[in-house]
Amino acid sequence: MSHTQTFATLPNAVMRRKDLSHGAKLCAARLIQYADKRGVAFPRLPTLADELGMSVSAVKRFLHELTELKLLRPRRRGQGRSNEYYLAAELLIHRAGFHSPKVGHQEGPKPASPERPQSGHPYNKREKEIKSLAEITGRLVDKLQVGR
């Protein structure tokens, strides 16, 4: 497992739920990290238990709790394979591609149309300035190295 520094994002609405145990919240946070673009995670139970510092039976209990509260929908994939866990949209509101009408999101730049003049992204100008500075610096370095 990679030891890069990341973090788990658990929506505040889920954190505030009093009907959800601390262990279930911890499992949900870890499953969010495992979830793919479709919101499906499929870690093995022993892996979850080890990473969360709990027993496999505790992980099963917390996964069952998440299932009962409709935050998770497990699906068996067959013997020797991990289950798939479909996470509810309520858990995935901070993930790209999951939009909720209650959560605002910033739109990217609009493509140019006949009614609208073409304009670049606001950072393009600064990016061009940096590139031209890099070119100038590169030329100066080349001139200084000629005399060596």
PyMOL commands that set and color helices and strands:
alter all, ss='L'
color gray80, all
select helices_A, chain A and resi 12-15+22-34+45-52+56-68+89-91+124-146
alter helices_A, ss='H'
color red, helices_A
select strands_A, chain A and resi 40-41+72-75+84-87
alter strands_A, ss='S'
color yellow, strands_A
deselect
rebuild
show_as cartoon
